[in-house]
Amino acid sequence: RHVTLISMATATELDPLSSSSLYLRFGSSISKKTISLDRSDQEVWTIYDAGPKVVKSPLICLPPVCGTADCFYQIMMALSAKGYRVISVDYPIFWSAEAFCVGFEKLLNELKLDQVHLFGASLGGFLAQKFVEKCYKNHRVCSQFLCNSFCDTTVFNQSSTAKYLKFQPAFLLKRQILINLPSDKVESRIADSIDFMVERLDGLDRSQLASRLTMNCTGNFIDPSKVKDVYTTIMDVNDNSVLTNKVKDELIKLYPSAKRAHLKNGGNFPYLSRSDEVNLHLQIHLRTFFPTRYCPVDPDTIDPDELRIMKGNVQSEDSQAVSEPQSEDLQDVDIF
């Protein structure tokens, strides 16, 4: 069907995902929390924390420019039901990736989390890498899963104008995102994911959006020497997305030992449009850490079959998911 780009001034009906039974269960079963990390209440994080709190190395999800913490609700519901602890965050207003890293480390300290796994989508993936870069000496990040992400912001060709974004009105900032979303005919689940994210975009105020776009567009890159040792999976989609093949290739070159997770389609937001496949890839990625102290799942909360999967004894799923590597030094996982 055709995508319905919800009018940011006149939207009266919820998109299909926001009105789904799963999203309603998410809202009723996982409470939204706010955490203020300064006395002036200028640095307020919004988080959803699902799964057993005894887990001290959870999976933390970082949203894209237009996303909010609830955009990962399908991941949270599916994995927490299997005993994983998953935290999704909405970050406060930060005008640089470096400031975000300082604030994010304060959040981890507040939550008493020493080492974590990061799932980052688009800008969230770039910020995840910047945090890995910042903490490369104390190894605060066990692993990162990068979804439709990038490693160099100069590819967006807006470095010279990024400093003026904070002065632009909200409708112009939102337009910069909307013009990059497909408005022609797309598959139904992809259309639903776009409608969901456009509704979240509508909920961001001008300062939130300006700060995120500033981080996204200010010239910055990842230092390969500081991220080369972190366990990484790179996920991208083979259909149309905002990122060009050149941008995707640059990220792959940065992590020559990374595992690859390909989706035949899924658009810009596969964690909404292809959540079952994304969840499977995440479990494959995370079970590398079982049964160490860095495991994001509480073994006491899951059944024996799931334990065998996490230990790698179940090969049938891998045989369905693994395809020929595209190069000798990459391990590829394809799900179609």
Secondary structure, 3 states (H helix, E strand, C coil): CECCCCCCCCCCCCCCCCCCHHHHHHHHHCCEEEEECCCCCCCEEEEEEECCCCCCCCEEEECCCCCCHHHHHHHHHHHHCCCECEEEEECCCCCCHHHHHHHHHHHHHHCCCCCEEEEEECHHHHHHHHHHHHCCCCCCEEEEEEECCCCEHHHHCCCCCHHHHHHCCHHHHHHHHHCCCCCCECCHHHHHHHHHHHHHHHHCCHHHHHHHHHHHHCCCECCHHHHCCCEEEEEEECCCCCCCHHHHHHHHHHCCCCEEEEECCCCCCHHHHCHHHHHHHHHHHHHHHCCCCCCCECHHHCCHHHHHHHCCCCCHHHHHHECCCCCCCCEEEEEC
